[in-house]
Structures are given as C-alpha cells and as structure tokens.
C-alpha cells in the first residue's frame, strides 16, 4: 500500500474567486478542468504541483450560487498545505497584501501554522514542515521555489467517534498513530503527511454544500490495490461502498464510522492521459461516459480566467445569473429566461445554437413554487399571483437596466428569449414597461395578466412559437393578440410539437434573431 494523501475535494460557490485564490494567491497549478464525473453540469477543477503529483492535489466542484454547507462532525474541517518553516513570514506578509483573512502564526504539534480562509470560508492551513515528500515546483506560480506551497500536508476530520475513526484510517488507509494534542489525535503516513482526528462530541452535524470539504482521498498504488481494500472492507461489513473509474485514477468510496466520506484512489493512470504534462489544465474535458451533446454541456459550465486572462467580473444584480461569452463576441446579447424547475444554465445550450456569437445572460427565477424555481408563483395551471408578477417584473426591469453598465450589453442589440414561465415573464414585462424590451422570443408561452394595461409597443418585435400537442398551445393566441393590439410586430408559428423544444425551434429562432440583432 502507498500510504498518504492522494487529494482533497471541496465545493465552491464562485469559481472565479476560487481560481484567483488557489492559482493567483497560493501559486498552485491548475492541472485539470473537467465536467463532474457524477454530474456533467458541474465544473470540476484540480489544482496541484508542477507535475500534478498524487499527494499534491486539491480539487473543487463548482456549485455556482449554490446553497451553503456547514462544518460539523461527520466531515473534514480543514485543509493543510506544506511549506518550508522559513516561508511562514513571507506568507503572512502576502496574506496581508492580498487582504486574506488569517490567524497566526501559531505552533501546533511543534510546527509553525498560518491559518487562511479561502473565498468560500474553508480553512486552509499553511504548515511549516522540515521533512518533505516528493513534489515538483510550478515555476509559473509566481512564488520562488523555496517559498512555494509544496504539496498537501494533511486534513482535519471532525468526529463524534474519534477512536473508531482513527482505528478505521489506521487499519484500512495505511496510517499510523502519531502524537496527541488536547482533543486531536494525529495520524501519520509514510509519505510524511497527516490526518488530525478531532473529537467533536456534542458539536453539530456537518451539512453538504458550498464552503464544505466533501471528502479526503488516500493513495493506492494501482487498481488492484483499490480492489483489494474493497474486498477487505466488504469482509469487515464496512457499509455502503462504490468503486468508480475516474479516468485519471480508480477510486473506492466509503464512509468511516464517524461519517466522513473517504476515497481510496490509485496513483495512475494520472492526469497526463489526455494532455501532456506541459499543457495540463488548458483544455476542458467531458468525462467519456457522458454520451450527450458535449458542446451543450460545455456551455452550461461556468467560465473563468486564469491570472492575466480575460474574465467576466460578476456584478451583484437582483437575479442570480450566468454570463457565457463566445469565442468571438459580435456585440449582441441574448437574455435567457428558463421554465419551471430549471435554472440560469438551462437555456444556455439553446442560446449558443441560436446566437453563436452573442453574449448569453441566463437568469434564475427568484420565486420558489413547490420547491421549483420560477419567475412568479402559479396558483393553478392557468392562474398566477398577480402581486408577485408585478413586483418581480419591477426587479427584472432593474436587472435589465444594469446589464449595460455591468457587462457592456447594448440595448439596441439585445434580445430576450423565454421558455414557458420565462416567456410569460417577458410578456408581462412588455405590458408593464413597454419601452424596456424591444425584441422578444416567446416559446410555449401564454398571457398571465388578469388586467389588460393600455400600452404602446410600436417598434417592438416578437416571435411566438406554440405547439399543437401542448396544453398551453391554445393559450398562446391571447398573448400574441395583446401584443399585436399594442402595436408590436408579432410573428407567430404553431409547430407540430409538444411543450418541449426541438430542432425546429432552434432553426426558426436562429433565423429570426439573425435578421434582427445580427
């Protein structure tokens, strides 16, 4: 057995801030960017040393604007990174310069420790270590070799069953019992890294989410070693387990007696299976087992920039939103409004197909109806909360007014596309604020307003696509009639389709937008 840590995985709420901290501040190398192996709509980033060595890797799943997690027993609480003891002073100064929240330096187990807080609130300890394992300096990290973060040093696990947790890690993960300080039992590996098991009896339980550490992975020499430990754990009736091929390593997942998720991962094949060592981290990969539209999946993943690269600086606007920039922006903007139960990413693939060179801005509805995101509450299949419509439309108009200064959207070259509930929101907005939206695509939409405001929509252009085999299809006529009566130029088509969208929608919308915003 190869003793020691392989990687640690956590969850971030804002991927750009995460990259800026781990690459820009800590000087780690981004060694791989992929879609999530369990959920291809999640971005998964891997940071490490210059060669992506096992034992140097910290990974993050991106839950953009996702719910917050909670530190508690049954999960790891801290990540430790190894530096030279002489580098503590430099990192203290650097943290102050970068306005990083910190505490220390202090002594723990006879070592100097500086605690930092990453943008999601995760505690990252820089630990001065005399005796180090193998690591490869990343010369483009902006930190001199003698001061660089070398590799993972360890993690802290909070457990209500600290003795059982420690026994499990010693028996199955190849660790040995080390020294003890207070309520912390240190476990050590042959690779000179550690796990601190802290007695968290009486503490609250952990909860998954952003700002939480998901799991700790330990090293296995190869797939055979992973399978051997799997058999060993099965014989010991260790509970539910899963084995997966993660393309870059083979993994076993199991929970230790205190509840923390533990992974046992092979050193190989390694991260250079689909990129050279020199080009690690430059391409976005979709795991091989996802057979769907890979380009569509890529559009749904959040974009970011490495230090020195262009990036979207997100603004604090009234709606949670996602911006996706094309390779060659032509100055047009398409604002996308999802249907019931979706989110800000749902229409991004459609948006990229119908407007290949537009900046896409997807919104997330702020109303939650029976657990599903919407733009306003539904009282029945055809009746809606009129007060909430009015208040949410007002907030939406504020968002529209802000996207010009925030992201450079040109009102003269901006269109709005809404599907179902999102299209209904656009239609209501045009009735309350007729001057704000001048080009709109309504997909499977209907009128939701009980009153009929008298407005002038002269000069506005609307494309409405309804469907024969859709409960809401016959209801599209009313919103189309209202818009025409108000002076809008309405193109209406009834498709041989259902409530879902298909290729015919894409073709029609693409041609319509091409004529109007380029």
Secondary structure, DSSP 8 states (H G I E B T S, - for coil): ---SEEEEEEEES-HHHHHIIIIIIT--EEEEEEE-SS-TTSEEEEEESTT--TTSEEEEEE-TT--B-B--BTEEEEEEEEE-GGGHHHHHHHHHHTT--EEEEEEETTEEEEEEE-TTS-EEEEEE-SS-------GGGSS-GGGS--EEEEEEEEESSHHHHHHHHHHHH--EEEEEETTEEEEE-TTS-EEEEEE-TTS-B-B-SBTSEEEEEEEESSHHHHHHHHHHHHHTT---EEEEE-SSEEEEEEE-TTS-EEEEEEEEE-GGGSS-GGGTTSSEE--TT--S-HHHHHHHS-----TTS--------SS-EEEE--SS--S-EEEEE--TT--TTTTHHHHHHHSTTSEEEEE--SEEETTEEESS-BSSSS-B-HHHHHHHHHHHHHHHHHHHHHH---GGGEEEEEETHHHHHHHHHHHH-TTT--EEEEES-----SS------TT-EEEEEEEEE-TTGGGHHHHHHHHHHTT-EEEEEEEEEESS--HHHHHHHHHHHHHHH-
